[in-house]
Amino acid sequence: MQRIFAPTFGWVTAHVFRKTTATILEESGQSPRHIADQLGHAQTTTTMDDYVGRRARDPEAAGHLEQALRDIHEHGRQTPEGPAI
């Protein structure tokens, strides 16, 4: 089976999804213990130090990142070209 999206989404790893999961749960008000349990961590310090995103220090930079991700997301909604069936 050919990996059609490999070049486009090569940056996506299981670790990226774990960090995203931790950050979303933290932003929704979940406790560090609940987040650690979800990720299978025995220590909440591992969860908070390595997986939960830091707060934006520069709102302007955060705005640029959000816009870039929004653009990527919008382009991702287009039907990708794949092998003819």
Secondary structure, DSSP 8 states (H G I E B T S, - for coil): ---TTTTTSTT--HHHHHHHHHHHHHHTT--HHHHHHHHT-S-HHHHHHHTS----S-HHHHHHHHHHHHHHHHHHTS-------
